[in-house]
Amino acid sequence: MLRGKGLTVRIRVRTRRVRLLAPLLLVTGLLVSAPLGTALGASPAAPAPAAGASTPRFTAPAGFDVSAPMREVAWQAAAKGAVPQDLDRGAVPADRGFGGDGAVQGAA
């Protein structure tokens, strides 16, 4: 007889019970809490306001954005030469390949 076989069977039985019990508890909890939550959280219906009591109030407009769209502003800037096309980013460093790091192990 193999050692630990009984423990494995007990773990499988517990896992199977949990698989069956967990959804059952979730559904039961939802069914019990849904009517309670709606009954406790419900407030009595507020009386409807009188027809003439609340009327919308309109005011004069405060202002509008009259600037040009960005596609036009960008086009104008490019036409004037404000955006340089030949950016000097400095000297290009020499490529020395992979230098390794602490995480890379050498050949064992």
Residue pairs with C-beta under 8 A, 6 or more apart in sequence:
67 73
68 76
77 83
